[in-house]
Amino acid sequence: MDMMDFFKQAGISLLGGWIIGIAVAAMKLPAPVPPLMGLIGAAGVLLGGYCYELIIRLLFRSSS
């Protein structure tokens, strides 16, 4: 995935979340997101997954 593809997907995700946030606020419901520590933990999981993929690519590239 190149950087432009990443930014496009991130932008679409952010836009989708923004639309959901407006809809939830309009219905006077609480925000459907975990507390800040939950979001930080989720970011750690994603970062770990990206690091794993990077390590695997580097290992297989160097052994070829």
Protein Blocks (a to p, Z undefined) as FASTA:
>chain_A
ZZklmmmmmmmmmmmmmmmmmmmmmnopacfbdcfklmmmmmmmmmmmmmmmmmmmmmmm
mmZZ
